[in-house]
Amino acid sequence: MIPLIRLSEAYLIAAECAATPEEALEYLVAIREHRNCHMPIMATSSDEVRELVTKEFAREVIGEGQLFFYYKRLNLTTFFNGSEIGGTYEMLTDNYKWPLPDVEVDKRGSTNN
């Protein structure tokens, strides 16, 4: 069986789309309680909610490669470094575009996407 989407991913999407930070926190707290993590979290702005959602998503898909597409969708240029506490990586938005294979370039006649 291959799941299309995890329930926790649905909760993260709901938190990301929530109208208020309070509503988003309800979804995030539900995920964290299911993981037996009862530490309180706070967010008063949409930027803080996005940071919390990003952290939870990174925990959810660790080692699967899906985080790249999350960062790409949000066009993030700075994101957390998983190997050191408080560290960040810088990403150029051009690095989100993969080069076309030679076969595609030959058929299209150019390298433009």
N, CA, C and O atoms as a printed pandas DataFrame, in Angstrom:
     atom_number atom_name residue_name chain_id  residue_number  x_coord  y_coord  z_coord
0              1         N          MET        A               1    0.844   -1.175    0.000
1              2        CA          MET        A               1    0.000    0.000    0.000
2              3         C          MET        A               1    0.894    1.244    0.000
3              4         O          MET        A               1    1.838    1.338    0.785
4              5         N          ILE        A               2    0.595    2.171   -0.865
5              6        CA          ILE        A               2    1.322    3.433   -0.935
6              7         C          ILE        A               2    0.336    4.553   -0.610
7              8         O          ILE        A               2   -0.600    4.800   -1.371
8              9         N          PRO        A               3    0.545    5.228    0.519
9             10        CA          PRO        A               3   -0.375    6.312    0.877
10            11         C          PRO        A               3   -0.191    7.523   -0.032
11            12         O          PRO        A               3    0.933    7.872   -0.393
12            13         N          LEU        A               4   -1.283    8.152   -0.393
13            14        CA          LEU        A               4   -1.203    9.369   -1.203
14            15         C          LEU        A               4   -0.863   10.581   -0.352
15            16         O          LEU        A               4   -0.108   11.458   -0.771
16            17         N          ILE        A               5   -1.428   10.618    0.849
17            18        CA          ILE        A               5   -1.163   11.731    1.762
18            19         C          ILE        A               5   -1.371   11.222    3.181
19            20         O          ILE        A               5   -2.276   10.432    3.451
20            21         N          ARG        A               6   -0.530   11.683    4.065
21            22        CA          ARG        A               6   -0.671   11.332    5.478
22            23         C          ARG        A               6   -1.688   12.267    6.124
23            24         O          ARG        A               6   -1.902   13.385    5.653
24            25         N          LEU        A               7   -2.303   11.811    7.187
25            26        CA          LEU        A               7   -3.235   12.659    7.915
26            27         C          LEU        A               7   -2.516   13.880    8.469
27            28         O          LEU        A               7   -3.067   14.981    8.480
28            29         N          SER        A               8   -1.285   13.683    8.929
29            30        CA          SER        A               8   -0.524   14.822    9.457
30            31         C          SER        A               8   -0.235   15.851    8.366
31            32         O          SER        A               8   -0.214   17.051    8.640
32            33         N          GLU        A               9   -0.015   15.397    7.141
33            34        CA          GLU        A               9    0.192   16.337    6.034
34            35         C          GLU        A               9   -1.081   17.139    5.766
35            36         O          GLU        A               9   -1.011   18.328    5.456
36            37         N          ALA        A              10   -2.231   16.499    5.883
37            38        CA          ALA        A              10   -3.502   17.208    5.707
38            39         C          ALA        A              10   -3.672   18.268    6.795
39            40         O          ALA        A              10   -4.155   19.369    6.532
40            41         N          TYR        A              11   -3.271   17.925    8.014
41            42        CA          TYR        A              11   -3.330   18.897    9.103
42            43         C          TYR        A              11   -2.374   20.058    8.847
43            44         O          TYR        A              11   -2.709   21.208    9.132
44            45         N          LEU        A              12   -1.204   19.772    8.319
45            46        CA          LEU        A              12   -0.244   20.846    8.024
46            47         C          LEU        A              12   -0.756   21.758    6.917
47            48         O          LEU        A              12   -0.560   22.972    6.970
48            49         N          ILE        A              13   -1.404   21.183    5.925
49            50        CA          ILE        A              13   -2.004   21.994    4.857
50            51         C          ILE        A              13   -3.109   22.865    5.443
51            52         O          ILE        A              13   -3.221   24.044    5.107
52            53         N          ALA        A              14   -3.926   22.282    6.319
53            54        CA          ALA        A              14   -4.997   23.052    6.955
54            55         C          ALA        A              14   -4.420   24.180    7.814
55            56         O          ALA        A              14   -4.958   25.287    7.831
56            57         N          ALA        A              15   -3.334   23.900    8.519
57            58        CA          ALA        A              15   -2.696   24.937    9.340
58            59         C          ALA        A              15   -2.138   26.052    8.464
59            60         O          ALA        A              15   -2.229   27.230    8.809
60            61         N          GLU        A              16   -1.567   25.671    7.340
61            62        CA          GLU        A              16   -1.001   26.670    6.424
62            63         C          GLU        A              16   -2.084   27.552    5.818
63            64         O          GLU        A              16   -1.850   28.730    5.546
64            65         N          CYS        A              17   -3.255   26.993    5.608
65            66        CA          CYS        A              17   -4.352   27.725    4.970
66            67         C          CYS        A              17   -5.313   28.364    5.968
67            68         O          CYS        A              17   -6.274   29.015    5.559
68            69         N          ALA        A              18   -5.077   28.196    7.244
69            70        CA          ALA        A              18   -5.988   28.701    8.269
70            71         C          ALA        A              18   -6.120   30.215    8.186
71            72         O          ALA        A              18   -5.184   30.924    7.816
72            73         N          ALA        A              19   -7.310   30.690    8.543
73            74        CA          ALA        A              19   -7.596   32.117    8.466
74            75         C          ALA        A              19   -6.910   32.916    9.570
75            76         O          ALA        A              19   -6.557   34.079    9.373
76            77         N          THR        A              20   -6.724   32.293   10.726
77            78        CA          THR        A              20   -6.115   32.993   11.855
78            79         C          THR        A              20   -4.988   32.149   12.446
79            80         O          THR        A              20   -4.983   30.927   12.299
80            81         N          PRO        A              21   -4.040   32.793   13.109
81            82        CA          PRO        A              21   -2.983   32.017   13.771
82            83         C          PRO        A              21   -3.532   31.061   14.837
83            84         O          PRO        A              21   -2.978   29.981   15.043
84            85         N          GLU        A              22   -4.606   31.450   15.507
85            86        CA          GLU        A              22   -5.196   30.585   16.534
86            87         C          GLU        A              22   -5.720   29.294   15.930
87            88         O          GLU        A              22   -5.533   28.217   16.496
88            89         N          GLU        A              23   -6.378   29.401   14.778
89            90        CA          GLU        A              23   -6.897   28.215   14.094
90            91         C          GLU        A              23   -5.745   27.325   13.624
91            92         O          GLU        A              23   -5.819   26.101   13.732
92            93         N          ALA        A              24   -4.691   27.935   13.109
93            94        CA          ALA        A              24   -3.526   27.172   12.657
94            95         C          ALA        A              24   -2.893   26.427   13.819
95            96         O          ALA        A              24   -2.483   25.275   13.671
96            97         N          LEU        A              25   -2.810   27.078   14.978
97            98        CA          LEU        A              25   -2.216   26.437   16.145
98            99         C          LEU        A              25   -3.010   25.209   16.585
99           100         O          LEU        A              25   -2.427   24.247   17.086
100          101         N          GLU        A              26   -4.319   25.230   16.405
101          102        CA          GLU        A              26   -5.137   24.065   16.769
102          103         C          GLU        A              26   -4.702   22.846   15.967
103          104         O          GLU        A              26   -4.576   21.754   16.521
104          105         N          TYR        A              27   -4.471   23.020   14.673
105          106        CA          TYR        A              27   -4.029   21.906   13.833
106          107         C          TYR        A              27   -2.623   21.438   14.225
107          108         O          TYR        A              27   -2.358   20.238   14.288
108          109         N          LEU        A              28   -1.742   22.380   14.484
109          110        CA          LEU        A              28   -0.370   22.022   14.851
110          111         C          LEU        A              28   -0.318   21.323   16.206
111          112         O          LEU        A              28    0.440   20.370   16.386
112          113         N          VAL        A              29   -1.115   21.792   17.149
113          114        CA          VAL        A              29   -1.166   21.157   18.466
114          115         C          VAL        A              29   -1.704   19.736   18.346
115          116         O          VAL        A              29   -1.236   18.839   19.049
116          117         N          ALA        A              30   -2.680   19.517   17.465
117          118        CA          ALA        A              30   -3.222   18.164   17.268
118          119         C          ALA        A              30   -2.133   17.211   16.777
119          120         O          ALA        A              30   -2.046   16.074   17.242
120          121         N          ILE        A              31   -1.312   17.664   15.849
121          122        CA          ILE        A              31   -0.210   16.828   15.347
122          123         C          ILE        A              31    0.782   16.542   16.467
123          124         O          ILE        A              31    1.200   15.400   16.663
124          125         N          ARG        A              32    1.152   17.580   17.195
125          126        CA          ARG        A              32    2.152   17.425   18.243
126          127         C          ARG        A              32    1.650   16.541   19.380
127          128         O          ARG        A              32    2.424   15.762   19.938
128          129         N          GLU        A              33    0.382   16.646   19.731
129          130        CA          GLU        A              33   -0.166   15.785   20.787
130          131         C          GLU        A              33   -0.174   14.327   20.346
131          132         O          GLU        A              33    0.071   13.431   21.154
132          133         N          HIS        A              34   -0.450   14.089   19.082
133          134        CA          HIS        A              34   -0.417   12.720   18.571
134          135         C          HIS        A              34    0.990   12.128   18.677
135          136         O          HIS        A              34    1.150   10.919   18.845
136          137         N          ARG        A              35    1.997   12.980   18.577
137          138        CA          ARG        A              35    3.393   12.547   18.733
138          139         C          ARG        A              35    3.832   12.541   20.194
139          140         O          ARG        A              35    4.997   12.288   20.499
140          141         N          ASN        A              36    2.890   12.823   21.091
141          142        CA          ASN        A              36    3.150   12.875   22.530
142          143         C          ASN        A              36    4.096   14.019   22.893
143          144         O          ASN        A              36    4.904   13.900   23.813
144          145         N          CYS        A              37    3.986   15.114   22.169
145          146        CA          CYS        A              37    4.767   16.324   22.445
146          147         C          CYS        A              37    3.789   17.374   22.961
147          148         O          CYS        A              37    2.975   17.904   22.205
148          149         N          HIS        A              38    3.876   17.664   24.236
149          150        CA          HIS        A              38    2.909   18.565   24.857
150          151         C          HIS        A              38    3.505   19.927   25.196
151          152         O          HIS        A              38    2.918   20.691   25.963
152          153         N          MET        A              39    4.666   20.232   24.628
153          154        CA          MET        A              39    5.252   21.554   24.850
154          155         C          MET        A              39    4.389   22.603   24.163
155          156         O          MET        A              39    3.998   22.418   23.010
156          157         N          PRO        A              40    4.085   23.695   24.846
157          158        CA          PRO        A              40    3.238   24.726   24.233
158          159         C          PRO        A              40    3.966   25.440   23.089
159          160         O          PRO        A              40    5.181   25.637   23.131
160          161         N          ILE        A              41    3.208   25.815   22.087
161          162        CA          ILE        A              41    3.741   26.601   20.978
162          163         C          ILE        A              41    2.916   27.870   20.862
163          164         O          ILE        A              41    1.725   27.882   21.174
164          165         N          MET        A              42    3.552   28.925   20.418
165          166        CA          MET        A              42    2.887   30.221   20.304
166          167         C          MET        A              42    3.135   30.794   18.917
167          168         O          MET        A              42    4.222   30.651   18.357
168          169         N          ALA        A              43    2.124   31.438   18.378
169          170        CA          ALA        A              43    2.254   32.168   17.116
170          171         C          ALA        A              43    1.202   33.266   17.107
171          172         O          ALA        A              43    0.025   33.018   17.370
172          173         N          THR        A              44    1.635   34.468   16.805
173          174        CA          THR        A              44    0.697   35.591   16.763
174          175         C          THR        A              44    0.582   36.192   15.369
175          176         O          THR        A              44   -0.264   37.054   15.129
176          177         N          SER        A              45    1.431   35.737   14.451
177          178        CA          SER        A              45    1.377   36.285   13.091
178          179         C          SER        A              45    1.465   35.145   12.078
179          180         O          SER        A              45    1.811   34.015   12.420
180          181         N          SER        A              46    1.149   35.462   10.848
181          182        CA          SER        A              46    1.206   34.439    9.798
182          183         C          SER        A              46    2.642   33.999    9.531
183          184         O          SER        A              46    2.866   32.851    9.147
184          185         N          ASP        A              47    3.614   34.877    9.725
185          186        CA          ASP        A              47    5.024   34.494    9.554
186          187         C          ASP        A              47    5.446   33.473   10.600
187          188         O          ASP        A              47    6.164   32.523   10.287
188          189         N          GLU        A              48    5.007   33.662   11.835
189          190        CA          GLU        A              48    5.325   32.697   12.894
190          191         C          GLU        A              48    4.651   31.354   12.628
191          192         O          GLU        A              48    5.230   30.299   12.884
192          193         N          VAL        A              49    3.423   31.400   12.113
193          194        CA          VAL        A              49    2.718   30.159   11.762
194          195         C          VAL        A              49    3.471   29.441   10.659
195          196         O          VAL        A              49    3.653   28.226   10.730
196          197         N          ARG        A              50    3.914   30.167    9.638
197          198        CA          ARG        A              50    4.650   29.545    8.540
198          199         C          ARG        A              50    5.934   28.885    9.050
199          200         O          ARG        A              50    6.288   27.794    8.602
200          201         N          GLU        A              51    6.626   29.532    9.976
201          202        CA          GLU        A              51    7.844   28.955   10.541
202          203         C          GLU        A              51    7.533   27.662   11.304
203          204         O          GLU        A              51    8.264   26.678   11.186
204          205         N          LEU        A              52    6.447   27.668   12.085
205          206        CA          LEU        A              52    6.056   26.459   12.819
206          207         C          LEU        A              52    5.645   25.334   11.868
207          208         O          LEU        A              52    6.006   24.175   12.078
208          209         N          VAL        A              53    4.894   25.676   10.832
209          210        CA          VAL        A              53    4.479   24.669    9.846
210          211         C          VAL        A              53    5.704   24.094    9.142
211          212         O          VAL        A              53    5.778   22.886    8.916
212          213         N          THR        A              54    6.659   24.944    8.797
213          214        CA          THR        A              54    7.878   24.482    8.138
214          215         C          THR        A              54    8.644   23.512    9.026
215          216         O          THR        A              54    9.115   22.478    8.553
216          217         N          LYS        A              55    8.771   23.834   10.299
217          218        CA          LYS        A              55    9.478   22.948   11.223
218          219         C          LYS        A              55    8.761   21.604   11.353
219          220         O          LYS        A              55    9.399   20.552   11.335
220          221         N          GLU        A              56    7.433   21.643   11.482
221          222        CA          GLU        A              56    6.671   20.394   11.612
222          223         C          GLU        A              56    6.749   19.578   10.325
223          224         O          GLU        A              56    6.863   18.353   10.374
224          225         N          PHE        A              57    6.688   20.248    9.174
225          226        CA          PHE        A              57    6.770   19.525    7.912
226          227         C          PHE        A              57    8.135   18.862    7.760
227          228         O          PHE        A              57    8.234   17.732    7.283
228          229         N          ALA        A              58    9.184   19.571    8.168
229          230        CA          ALA        A              58   10.531   18.999    8.100
230          231         C          ALA        A              58   10.636   17.760    8.982
231          232         O          ALA        A              58   11.292   16.789    8.605
232          233         N          ARG        A              59   10.000   17.779   10.146
233          234        CA          ARG        A              59   10.003   16.603   11.021
234          235         C          ARG        A              59    9.212   15.459   10.403
235          236         O          ARG        A              59    9.572   14.291   10.549
236          237         N          GLU        A              60    8.146   15.799    9.721
237          238        CA          GLU        A              60    7.255   14.779    9.163
238          239         C          GLU        A              60    7.884   14.018    8.000
239          240         O          GLU        A              60    7.690   12.809    7.879
240          241         N          VAL        A              61    8.626   14.699    7.154
241          242        CA          VAL        A              61    9.130   14.071    5.919
242          243         C          VAL        A              61   10.642   13.892    5.930
243          244         O          VAL        A              61   11.262   13.818    4.869
244          245         N          ILE        A              62   11.233   13.824    7.095
245          246        CA          ILE        A              62   12.685   13.734    7.198
246          247         C          ILE        A              62   13.214   12.557    6.376
247          248         O          ILE        A              62   12.743   11.427    6.505
248          249         N          GLY        A              63   14.190   12.846    5.542
249          250        CA          GLY        A              63   14.843   11.822    4.742
250          251         C          GLY        A              63   14.089   11.373    3.513
251          252         O          GLY        A              63   14.527   10.428    2.857
252          253         N          GLU        A              64   12.973   12.003    3.162
253          254        CA          GLU        A              64   12.173   11.562    2.021
254          255         C          GLU        A              64   12.362   12.412    0.774
255          256         O          GLU        A              64   11.957   11.992   -0.310
256          257         N          GLY        A              65   12.952   13.572    0.884
257          258        CA          GLY        A              65   13.161   14.429   -0.278
258          259         C          GLY        A              65   12.003   15.349   -0.602
259          260         O          GLY        A              65   12.103   16.156   -1.526
260          261         N          GLN        A              66   10.895   15.248    0.141
261          262        CA          GLN        A              66    9.738   16.100   -0.137
262          263         C          GLN        A              66    9.947   17.530    0.318
263          264         O          GLN        A              66    9.269   18.441   -0.157
264          265         N          LEU        A              67   10.875   17.733    1.231
265          266        CA          LEU        A              67   11.098   19.067    1.769
266          267         C          LEU        A              67   11.583   20.031    0.687
267          268         O          LEU        A              67   11.272   21.222    0.734
268          269         N          PHE        A              68   12.344   19.525   -0.288
269          270        CA          PHE        A              68   12.798   20.354   -1.405
270          271         C          PHE        A              68   11.600   20.983   -2.118
271          272         O          PHE        A              68   11.613   22.173   -2.434
272          273         N          PHE        A              69   10.571   20.183   -2.368
273          274        CA          PHE        A              69    9.406   20.683   -3.097
274          275         C          PHE        A              69    8.577   21.646   -2.244
275          276         O          PHE        A              69    7.936   22.552   -2.777
276          277         N          TYR        A              70    8.589   21.455   -0.928
277          278        CA          TYR        A              70    7.938   22.399   -0.016
278          279         C          TYR        A              70    8.656   23.747   -0.093
279          280         O          TYR        A              70    8.019   24.792   -0.229
280          281         N          TYR        A              71    9.985   23.713   -0.005
281          282        CA          TYR        A              71   10.765   24.942   -0.104
282          283         C          TYR        A              71   10.582   25.601   -1.474
283          284         O          TYR        A              71   10.499   26.825   -1.574
284          285         N          LYS        A              72   10.521   24.793   -2.510
285          286        CA          LYS        A              72   10.354   25.316   -3.864
286          287         C          LYS        A              72    8.986   25.984   -4.006
287          288         O          LYS        A              72    8.878   27.065   -4.585
288          289         N          ARG        A              73    7.954   25.347   -3.485
289          290        CA          ARG        A              73    6.597   25.903   -3.581
290          291         C          ARG        A              73    6.517   27.263   -2.896
291          292         O          ARG        A              73    5.848   28.173   -3.384
292          293         N          LEU        A              74    7.204   27.396   -1.759
293          294        CA          LEU        A              74    7.187   28.664   -1.030
294          295         C          LEU        A              74    8.276   29.625   -1.493
295          296         O          LEU        A              74    8.339   30.765   -1.034
296          297         N          ASN        A              75    9.137   29.161   -2.405
297          298        CA          ASN        A              75   10.236   29.964   -2.944
298          299         C          ASN        A              75   11.127   30.507   -1.818
299          300         O          ASN        A              75   11.525   31.672   -1.834
300          301         N          LEU        A              76   11.430   29.646   -0.845
301          302        CA          LEU        A              76   12.254   30.046    0.290
302          303         C          LEU        A              76   13.715   30.176   -0.131
303          304         O          LEU        A              76   14.236   29.349   -0.879
304          305         N          THR        A              77   14.356   31.213    0.356
305          306        CA          THR        A              77   15.778   31.402    0.071
306          307         C          THR        A              77   16.643   31.075    1.282
307          308         O          THR        A              77   17.852   30.886    1.146
308          309         N          THR        A              78   16.038   31.006    2.459
309          310        CA          THR        A              78   16.743   30.639    3.682
310          311         C          THR        A              78   15.938   29.572    4.394
311          312         O          THR        A              78   14.736   29.731    4.610
312          313         N          PHE        A              79   16.602   28.479    4.761
313          314        CA          PHE        A              79   15.899   27.445    5.511
314          315         C          PHE        A              79   16.831   26.792    6.508
315          316         O          PHE        A              79   18.047   26.974    6.458
316          317         N          PHE        A              80   16.244   26.029    7.417
317          318        CA          PHE        A              80   16.970   25.470    8.552
318          319         C          PHE        A              80   17.994   24.438    8.128
319          320         O          PHE        A              80   17.770   23.639    7.219
320          321         N          ASN        A              81   19.118   24.478    8.811
321          322        CA          ASN        A              81   20.171   23.492    8.622
322          323         C          ASN        A              81   19.891   22.351    9.584
323          324         O          ASN        A              81   19.803   22.574   10.791
324          325         N          GLY        A              82   19.753   21.154    9.082
325          326        CA          GLY        A              82   19.433   20.019    9.922
326          327         C          GLY        A              82   20.602   19.465   10.704
327          328         O          GLY        A              82   20.413   18.583   11.542
328          329         N          SER        A              83   21.806   19.956   10.458
329          330        CA          SER        A              83   22.965   19.385   11.124
330          331         C          SER        A              83   23.522   20.241   12.257
331          332         O          SER        A              83   24.379   19.776   13.008
332          333         N          GLU        A              84   23.057   21.474   12.396
333          334        CA          GLU        A              84   23.513   22.289   13.524
334          335         C          GLU        A              84   22.361   23.123   14.055
335          336         O          GLU        A              84   21.518   23.593   13.292
336          337         N          ILE        A              85   22.333   23.298   15.342
337          338        CA          ILE        A              85   21.241   24.011   15.995
338          339         C          ILE        A              85   21.302   25.491   15.627
339          340         O          ILE        A              85   22.337   26.141   15.774
340          341         N          GLY        A              86   20.188   26.000   15.151
341          342        CA          GLY        A              86   20.094   27.407   14.816
342          343         C          GLY        A              86   20.746   27.795   13.504
343          344         O          GLY        A              86   20.687   28.961   13.114
344          345         N          GLY        A              87   21.366   26.851   12.813
345          346        CA          GLY        A              87   22.017   27.160   11.544
346          347         C          GLY        A              87   21.026   27.221   10.395
347          348         O          GLY        A              87   19.945   26.635   10.456
348          349         N          THR        A              88   21.404   27.929    9.362
349          350        CA          THR        A              88   20.545   28.034    8.181
350          351         C          THR        A              88   21.375   27.821    6.921
351          352         O          THR        A              88   22.596   27.976    6.919
352          353         N          TYR        A              89   20.681   27.466    5.867
353          354        CA          TYR        A              89   21.259   27.372    4.532
354          355         C          TYR        A              89   20.685   28.503    3.688
355          356         O          TYR        A              89   19.545   28.923    3.887
356          357         N          GLU        A              90   21.468   28.979    2.764
357          358        CA          GLU        A              90   21.000   29.963    1.792
358          359         C          GLU        A              90   20.788   29.249    0.468
359          360         O          GLU        A              90   21.602   28.414    0.073
360          361         N          MET        A              91   19.707   29.569   -0.216
361          362        CA          MET        A              91   19.381   28.922   -1.482
362          363         C          MET        A              91   19.083   29.990   -2.517
363          364         O          MET        A              91   18.317   30.916   -2.254
364          365         N          LEU        A              92   19.672   29.870   -3.671
365          366        CA          LEU        A              92   19.337   30.746   -4.794
366          367         C          LEU        A              92   18.084   30.195   -5.448
367          368         O          LEU        A              92   17.966   28.985   -5.642
368          369         N          THR        A              93   17.150   31.064   -5.788
369          370        CA          THR        A              93   15.908   30.588   -6.393
370          371         C          THR        A              93   16.156   29.935   -7.752
371          372         O          THR        A              93   15.351   29.113   -8.191
372          373         N          ASP        A              94   17.241   30.280   -8.417
373          374        CA          ASP        A              94   17.567   29.628   -9.689
374          375         C          ASP        A              94   17.888   28.147   -9.498
375          376         O          ASP        A              94   17.739   27.356  -10.429
376          377         N          ASN        A              95   18.326   27.768   -8.301
377          378        CA          ASN        A              95   18.653   26.372   -8.038
378          379         C          ASN        A              95   17.419   25.484   -7.932
379          380         O          ASN        A              95   17.540   24.259   -7.922
380          381         N          TYR        A              96   16.241   26.080   -7.854
381          382        CA          TYR        A              96   15.014   25.295   -7.823
382          383         C          TYR        A              96   14.651   24.753   -9.208
383          384         O          TYR        A              96   13.864   23.812   -9.315
384          385         N          LYS        A              97   15.218   25.338  -10.266
385          386        CA          LYS        A              97   14.931   24.872  -11.628
386          387         C          LYS        A              97   16.005   23.889  -12.055
387          388         O          LYS        A              97   17.194   24.205  -12.039
388          389         N          TRP        A              98   15.581   22.712  -12.432
389          390        CA          TRP        A              98   16.510   21.689  -12.899
390          391         C          TRP        A              98   16.783   21.901  -14.380
391          392         O          TRP        A              98   15.882   22.295  -15.120
392          393         N          PRO        A              99   17.996   21.650  -14.822
393          394        CA          PRO        A              99   18.273   21.794  -16.257
394          395         C          PRO        A              99   17.547   20.713  -17.057
395          396         O          PRO        A              99   17.334   19.598  -16.580
396          397         N          LEU        A             100   17.178   21.069  -18.268
397          398        CA          LEU        A             100   16.527   20.093  -19.142
398          399         C          LEU        A             100   17.528   19.037  -19.589
399          400         O          LEU        A             100   18.696   19.345  -19.827
400          401         N          PRO        A             101   17.073   17.794  -19.703
401          402        CA          PRO        A             101   17.966   16.759  -20.236
402          403         C          PRO        A             101   18.325   17.073  -21.691
403          404         O          PRO        A             101   17.572   17.751  -22.390
404          405         N          ASP        A             102   19.470   16.578  -22.136
405          406        CA          ASP        A             102   19.922   16.838  -23.509
406          407         C          ASP        A             102   18.894   16.396  -24.536
407          408         O          ASP        A             102   18.733   17.047  -25.568
408          409         N          VAL        A             103   18.205   15.311  -24.271
409          410        CA          VAL        A             103   17.187   14.813  -25.204
410          411         C          VAL        A             103   16.085   15.853  -25.384
411          412         O          VAL        A             103   15.622   16.076  -26.502
412          413         N          GLU        A             104   15.666   16.483  -24.302
413          414        CA          GLU        A             104   14.634   17.517  -24.380
414          415         C          GLU        A             104   15.139   18.750  -25.120
415          416         O          GLU        A             104   14.419   19.328  -25.934
416          417         N          VAL        A             105   16.371   19.149  -24.838
417          418        CA          VAL        A             105   16.944   20.307  -25.513
418          419         C          VAL        A             105   17.021   20.053  -27.013
419          420         O          VAL        A             105   16.715   20.938  -27.812
420          421         N          ASP        A             106   17.434   18.830  -27.398
421          422        CA          ASP        A             106   17.516   18.488  -28.816
422          423         C          ASP        A             106   16.159   18.557  -29.496
423          424         O          ASP        A             106   16.060   19.022  -30.632
424          425         N          LYS        A             107   15.119   18.102  -28.822
425          426        CA          LYS        A             107   13.772   18.098  -29.415
426          427         C          LYS        A             107   13.169   19.494  -29.479
427          428         O          LYS        A             107   12.475   19.834  -30.437
428          429         N          ARG        A             108   13.439   20.304  -28.451
429          430        CA          ARG        A             108   12.866   21.643  -28.402
430          431         C          ARG        A             108   13.684   22.648  -29.203
431          432         O          ARG        A             108   13.144   23.625  -29.722
432          433         N          GLY        A             109   14.958   22.409  -29.299
433          434        CA          GLY        A             109   15.818   23.324  -30.041
434          435         C          GLY        A             109   16.330   24.480  -29.217
435          436         O          GLY        A             109   17.017   25.354  -29.746
436          437         N          SER        A             110   16.009   24.510  -27.915
437          438        CA          SER        A             110   16.526   25.578  -27.050
438          439         C          SER        A             110   16.556   25.073  -25.613
439          440         O          SER        A             110   16.021   24.007  -25.311
440          441         N          THR        A             111   17.183   25.842  -24.734
441          442        CA          THR        A             111   17.252   25.460  -23.333
442          443         C          THR        A             111   16.217   26.167  -22.496
443          444         O          THR        A             111   16.188   25.973  -21.281
444          445         N          ASN        A             112   15.356   26.990  -23.098
445          446        CA          ASN        A             112   14.335   27.710  -22.353
446          447         C          ASN        A             112   13.230   26.756  -21.952
447          448         O          ASN        A             112   12.857   25.858  -22.708
448          449         N          ASN        A             113   12.704   26.964  -20.733
449          450        CA          ASN        A             113   11.596   26.126  -20.241
450          451         C          ASN        A             113   10.276   26.598  -20.757
451          452         O          ASN        A             113    9.243   26.008  -20.441
